[in-house]
């Protein structure tokens, strides 16, 4: 029998564009170290063209999770790696705003994700629990790309930069080190990721470097107006009616969060069924709730099952909602975080109020 000889993928050296932030890390302590970048690059360069690679992101993926994962998957394909497959836990249901993303052909249901991949990439997941049934694929060959300060470092190599505006920033920095140039397909994925996680460049992590990154993405020829209409400005009429119902039950609690104020509402599975809508349409609802001037903290509680709820938290700056979410089993950023709650809506809100009052007091101190 003739032994099959395989050759590792060979790649050009780093091709770092100005403004990418790719040289940061060890110097400012905010992001990955030089050694972590080098380990990640080496892990990819040691792959064969037919190596099995799994790319995974968190349950109920948002634009940053999907865009970062698919953009990076396309980059691996540009390198000649044919065995890459992308997935996320739960049903393989793509939210309508993201159904035009390039690279969707690389997605497979979680049940069909490679069982014993040679390399795993995780995107935008702050903890192992956010990967659901895909968590059993993790191991020492797992590379975690994320920008959540609450990341638990659950992988083998950690490319985590809390100062990055989105996980797509980290993904592009690794692609640059692998010598993958931006093309329109990769850029569209990364731009959707960047625009969604910065709230269309409105949030505090939007820096000059963020806009420089966006400029390089736009230079590939992608059309920001068309992308924005598809992602931010299009929803079914049923979703508009659903928003009206859910916003009518919003409650304002000025004394909560140690006097900083809490505004909250909830949506049930019956609400979705009544208007014929899928759960993803509720993701943007938090933006309407957080507009209330009288509250620093906004909360939307979305039913997942009989006694299970996805909770989104936002802060205008006075309260660190990531600390609240972490205490309740989730994660996120100071101004945007979430967790999965159990019990009734009242049970979930009681737990939130308890943590908010304690955390807000700590923040004041």
N, C-alpha and C positions, 0 to 999 in steps of 0.2 A: 504494500500500500504506500502510495506517495504522500508524504506529509505536505499539507497545504501551508504555504508561506504567506503570511499577512504582513503588510507594511503599515506602520502608523501613518496617520494623516500628517502631511508636512504643510506648514503654513508660513506666510511671511511674518516678519516681526511686527511689533506694535506699530500701528499707524494712528497716532493720537492727534486728533484735530484740536485746534485752538479753542479754548473755552469748554472743552469736554469735562474738565475737572479730573481727568484720568490720572494726573500725577499726584493728586491728593491722597490722604490716607494716613500713613504713618506720621507725616509731618504735622498734621493738626489733630490727630487722634479722633477725628469725627467719623472716619470711615475705615474701610479695609486697609490692612497693612500691606507693605510691599510684598512681604512673604505670602500673604493670602492671595493677592493677585497672581503671583508667580505660580502658586500651587494650582489655582484654577486653570490658568493657561496650560500648564503642564498636563493636567488631567485631560483636557480636550485634545491636546496635540498627541497624546498617547493612544487615542482612539483609532481604530481601523475604519475604512469607509463603510463597512457593514456592521459596525458595533451597534448594539442596542442601547438607545438613549431614551430616557423618560423625562419629559418636561411636565411639571405639575404646578398648579396654582390652587388657591384656596376655594373653598365651597362658595357657591353663589358669586362667581367671579365678577368683579367690576371692570371698568375700562383699563385700569393700570395692570391688574392681574392678567387679563386676557391679552392686552396689547403687548405687554412686556414679554410674556411667554411666547406668543406667536411671532413677534418680531425677532426674538432670539432664535426660535426654531427655524425661521427662514434663513437667518444668518448661518446656522449650522449646515443647512442644506446648500448654501452657497459655497461652503467649504468642502463639499463632496461627501458629507456624512448622510448616508441614505437611511439609517435605522432610527431616526428620531421620531418619536410619537408624543403628542401633547394630550393632557387630560386634566380633569378636575373632578372632585367627588360629587356624588349625586347624579341626577339625570343630566344627560348631555343636551341641555337646553340653552341655546345662545340667546341672550337678550336681543330684542329687535334692533336696538341702536348699533349693535356690534356685528350684525349678520353680514355686513359688507366687508369685514376685515380680511385682508389677504392672509393666507396660511390656514384657513379653516379646514382645508383638506387634510391637515396633519393631526386633527383632533380625533380621538377615539374615546368611546365610553370607558368609565373607570374599570368596568369588569374586563375590558379587552386591553387594558394597559399592560405593558410588559411586566412579567412577574419577577424576573431576575435581570434587571438592566445592568449594564456595565457602568453606567453613570446616570445620576439623577440630578436634575436641576429643579429647585423649588422657587417660585416667584410670588412675592408679595404676601407670604404667609408668615405671621409672627410667631406661630407655634405649631408643633406637630399636630395638635388637635384640629387645626384649621384644614388639614389635608384629608380628614375623614378616612374612607376606606383605602386611600392611597398611602396612608402612613406606613403600612407594612412593607412598602417598597424602599424605605429609607435605609441608609447604612453609612459606612465610612466613605463611600464614594458619592455622597450627596453634597451638592454645592447649593447653598442658600443665597439667593439674591433678594434683598429687601431694603426698606428704608424706615421700618418701624423701630423706634427706640425700645419698644417692649419685646423685641425679638429674643427668644429664649436660647438661641444658638443650638438648635437641635440637629444640625447636620455635621458633616465632616469638614467642609470648608465654608467659611462665612464671609460673604461679601455684603455686609450690612452697613449702610450709611444713613444715619438718622438726619443728616443735614441735607440729603437729596430730596428734591421736590416730589419725586416719584420713583418707583422701582425701575421704571424704564431708563432713568439716568444711569443706574448701576448696570443694567443690561447693556446699554450702549457702550459704557466704558469697557466692559469685558469684550464686546465685539470689536472695539477699536484695538485692544491689545492682541486680539487674534488676527488682526489685519483684515477684518471684514468691512468693506466700504458701505456706506449707506446707499441704498437704492430706494425707489419710490415705494415698493411694497414694505420693506423693513421700516422705512420712515413713516408710512401711514400708521402702522401698528404702534410705533413708539410715540407718535404725535397724539393719537387717541389716548394712549396711556397717560401722557404728560398733561394734556388738556383736561382730562376728567379728574385727575388727582389734585390738580391745582385749582379746580373750580373755574376753568377758563382763565387761569393766570391771575386769580383774585386772592389766593390765600397767602399767608405770611411766609411760607417757604419759597415763594416765587422771588428769585434773586436775579441779578444781572446774568449770572451763569445759566439760569433757567431759560431766559430769553435768548441767549446765545445758542443754547442747544436747540430751541425751537426754530431759530433762524437757519441752522444747518439742516434741520429736517425739512423746512419749507424750501430750501434751495434744491432739493431733489425733484421738485415739481408737483408735490402734492397740493391739493386745493383745500385750504383751511375753511373757506366758506361752505363748501359742499359737505365737508366732514362735520362742521359744527351744526349745520342744519340736521344732518342725519342723527348725530349723537345727542344734541341738546334741545333741539327745537321740534322734534317729531314724536308724537305719541298718539295712540288711538283715542277717539272721542270717549270711549268707555273709560279710559284712564282719567280723562278730565272729570267725568262724573264721579268716579271713584274718589279722586282727590277732594272733591267738594264734600262728599259724605264724611271722609276721614277728618278733614280740617274742621268740620262743624263740631266734632267732639273734642277738639283741642282744649286743654286746661292750662291755665297760668297759675303758678304758685310763687308769688314774689318772695316769700320767706324761705323757700328751699335754697339749698346750696349756700348755707350760711348767709342768707340775705342777698345773694347774687341773682336769684331767681331761676326757676325752671319752667319751661313750657313743654308740654308733651301731648302726644296722641297715640292712638293704636289702630291697627288694621287687622281684620280677621280673615280667615279663609272664606267665610261667608260673604264678606265684602267683595273679595276678588271674584267669587262665583257669580254674585248678583250682577256684576258688570262685565262678566266674561273676560277677565283679565288674568294675566300670568303674574307671579310674584315679582318679577324684575321691574315692573312698572312703578313699584313703590320706592325704588332706590333713590329717586330724585325728590321724594316728598320731604325729606329732612330740610331741604333748602327753603321750602315755603314756611316750615315751622320755625326755623331758626331766625326768620326775619323779625320776629316779635321783639320790639325794643326793650321791653320790661324784663327780659330774662337773658342771663348770660349763657345758660345751658339749655339746649334743645334735645329732645328725645323722641324717637319714633319706635314703637314696639310693634313688630310684624309677626303674625302667627305663622309658624312652620308646621305645627302638628297640634294634637289635642291639648298638650300642656307644654309646648315648646315655642319659644319666641326669639326672633332675631332682633337685637336691640342696636340702634344707631344713636350715638351721642355726639353732639357738637358743642364747642365752647367758643365764645367770642374773646377769650383771653384771661378771664379772672380765675377760671377753674381748670385744672388739669384732668380732663376726662379720661385720658389714658390710664391714669392711676386708678380711677374708678373701675374702668373696664377690666384691668388686670386683676383687681381684687375680686371681680365677679367671674373670672375665668376666661376673659378675652384679652384684647390688646388694641394697639393703635398708636396715635399721636396725641400730643397735649391738647390739640384743638379738634381732633376727630378720632373717634374710637368706637368699639362695639364689642358685644359679647352675645352669647346664647343664654337666655333665661328660661327657667322652668317653673311650672305652676300656673297660676292665673295671672291676668294682667295686674291685678292688685298686688300679688306676691312680688312680681318683677319690679313694680314701682316702689314698693316698700324697701326692697334691697337697694335700689338706686338712690332713694332719698337718704337712706342710712349712710351709704358710702359718700354721697355728695356732701352731706353736712360735715362728715369727718374730714374728707379730703379738702373741701373748701376752707375749713378751719386751718388745716395744715398749710395750705397755700398762703393764707393770710399771715400765718406765723413766720 
